[in-house]
């Protein structure tokens, strides 16, 4: 019984990796002014950053249930008997709700999984489902593997300003930081599916140092190894230097660095550097 795997574009999967793993990706959208862009189809991080810096109206939208259903039915037509659909936290997006509605209407069983995380960690969770499938696991074990990976993940973000997150209401208890947002460099974390303020640091250099220390601590707790990746929005030099220091601290040749996916970058703003670590 072949089982299909679906995720959304905020998982930040490289298209080649998604194809190799047999994971279908449903895109979210970014709206800049009156123009709507499908994530993964031409919109660059630099364009997102420029629009935000220019104070243009930037928003995002989830896929509709109909868009999910189209993907589910295409997989059914390709011969899949079941689907496991893994998505970013329901606490930060309605994407999971749309997938759930579509799953109830699909012609084959769909198990919808809340990864309880965001970004690359959701991609790692989808990858865990693919490994479980390839090992002969049923949809229940695939869903459990994805759910466990998401819950065990560490996702940390350094942002230049909380202003962009405040606009979209994407940070829990953001008022604790807003009063001094211009005077501090915030470090955020994903906790129980929500993006929350973690620490306030006075300089960017100290913030990156804390990001490194927190990541190294998370890696030390991952007894069987881990997957890790760094992402950024309009902060490539900072991200690359961070990756070099982190690789040295972890005893690795390198830590991958990629551009942050457009939908997340639209909310976190220019200068964001994030790191995701998922135990194996």
N, C-alpha and C positions, 0 to 999 in steps of 0.2 A: 504494500500500500504506500505509494509515494506521497510524501508530505511536503507541501510548499511552505516557504518562509517568506514573510513580508515584513518590511519595516518602513519607516518614513525618512525623508531626506535630512531631518535633523540628526540622524545617526552618523552623518558625515562620512558615509562609506565611499571609498573610491569606486567608480563604476566598474573597473576591471575586477576589483576584489569582490564586489557584490555579484558579478556574473560568475566568477569562479566558485563562490560559495553557494550559488543557486539561491540568492536572496533578491526578491523583487522589492523595488523602492517606490513608494508613493510620495510625490513631491508636495511640499507646502508652497505657499506663495508669499512674495514680498511686494508690497505696494509702495511706490515712491511717487508722491504727488498723484497724478491721474494715471500713471503707468503701472501695470501689474506684470510681475516677472515670476516665472516658474523656477523654483530653486533647482540649481544644477543645469540650467539652460541659458548660460551666457552672462548672468549677473556676477560681477567680480566683487571681491572684498573691498577693493579700492573704491569702486563705485558706491558701495554701501557707505563706506567711511566718508566719502566726499559729500554724499547727500545728508548725512547726519551732521557733519561739520557746518554745512550750509543751512542747517535748521529747516530742511525740507520735511514735509510730512512723510514719515516712514512708518509703515505698519506691516503686520503679517497676518496671514489667514491659514486656517487648517484646511486639509482636503475635505471635500464633502463626502457624505456616506455613498453617494452615487459614484464618486471617483474611486473609493475603496472597492465598491461592489464590482466595478468594471475590472479591476485587477484580480479580485477573487474569482470572478467568472472566467477570466482568461486562463487562470491557472487550472480551473476545473476542466476547461476545454482542452487543455494540454495533457490531461490525464491524471492530474493530482486528485487524491481522494480526500485529503484533509489539508488544513492550513493552520500554521501558527503565526500570528501577527503581533509583532513586538514594537512597542512605541514609547516615545518620551513620556515623562511623568504626567499623569492626569492633573497634577497640581499646578502645572505651568502652561498647559495647552488643552484644548478640547479635541485634539487629534484622536486620543484613545476613545472618546465617546463616539466619534464618527465611525471609527473602525468597528466598534461594538454594534452600532446600529446596522452597518452593512453586513457584519457577520451573521446577524439573525436572519437576514434576507438571502444569504448566499445558498447556492444549491448543494454545497458540501459543508461539512462541519468546520467552523473556524474558532480556534482558541485565541482570544485576545489577551495579551500580556502587557501589564504596566511595568516598564523597566524600573520605575521609581527614580530615574536619573535622566540626564540630558546629554546631548552631544555624542562624542566619540564613545563614551561608556555605553550608550544605547547600542552603538554599532558592535562593541565587544559582546554585549549580551546576545545580539542576533547571531554573532559568530559562534557563541556557545551552543545555541540551538542547532546550528548547522553541524557542529561536531557531534552532538547527541544524535542527530538524524543519521549521520554517516556511520555512527557506531551501532545502528540498528534500533535506536530508541523510538518509542511511540511518541505521539504528540504530547502526551502528559509529561513524559520525561524531558522532552525538548522545552516545553513551557517552563518546567521547574528549573532547568539549567539556566534559561534566560533570566528568569525571575531572581534566582540566587545570585547570578553574576551582577545584575543591576544593584541589588541590595548590598552586595559586598564591595562595590566600586567606591573609589575615592575620586571625586570631581571637584577641583579647586579652580577658582578664577581670580585673576588680578585685573581690576578695571581702573582706568584713569579717573572715572567719575561715576557716581551712582545715578546721575541725572537721567541717562537713557533708560535704565531699569526702573527708575521711579516713574517715568512717564508711562511705562507700560504696566506698572503694578506687578512686576515680576519678582520682587524681592520681599520676603516676609520680614516684618519688623524693620523695614527700611528706615523708619523715622528715627531709629536709634543712631543712624549714621548721617542722615541728611543734614542736620544742623552744622556739622563740621566737615561735610563732604569735600569742601574746597581745600581744607587743611590736611586731609589725610589721604592715604592710598589704600583703598579697601581691598581686603581679601574675602572672597565669598566661597561658600561651599554648598553642595547639595546634601541636604539632610532630610531623610524621610520623604523624599520626592519634591521638596521645596528648596528654592534658592534662598539662602540665608546669609546675613553678614557673619563673618567668622572673626576677623581681626582688623584693627585699624593700625596702620603703620605710617610713619611720618614721611618717608621718602620712597621713591620707586625702587631704589637699590635694596633697601631693607625689605620691601615687600617681596621682591624676587628671592631674596635670601630666605625669608620665611616660607615662601612657596616651595623652595628646594628642601628645606628642613622637614616640612610636613609631608612632602612626597616621599622622601627617603624613609621616614618613619612608617608610612603606609606600605612601602616596599618591604621593609624589614618584617612586617607582620604577615606578609604573603609567603607562607612556608613552601608552597609548591610552585613558586614563580608567578609571573604576572605579565599582562599586556599593558603597554603604556604608550601614550602619544601626547604631543603638545600641539596646540592650535593657537592661532592669533588672528586679530583683525587690525591691519595696518600697523603691525609692530614686528615685522620680520626680523630685524636686527636684534631686538630684545629677546625674541623667542629663540633665535638661533644660539645666542650666548647662553641663555638659560639651559637649552638642550645640551650644550657642551659641558656645562658645569654638572648638570644632572647625570649625564652619561658617566662622567668621571666618578661621581659619588656612588653610582650604582654598579660600577665595574662593567659597563657596557661600551661597545664600540660607538654606538650612537643611540639617540632617542629621536624617533621620527617627528618632523615638524611639518604641519600643513596649515592651510588657510582655514579659518573658522567658517563653518557653513553660514550661508547668508542670513537665514532666519534667526539664528542665535546672535550673530553679529549685529543684526538690526536692533536687538534689545540691549546688548552689553556695551556697544559703542566702540569707537576707534581706540586703539591702544590696549585692547583686551588680550591677555595671555591666559590660556587655560591649560590644565594638565588633567588627564584622565588615567587612572590606574585600576585595572580589574584583576584580582587574583585568579589564578587558574585552578 
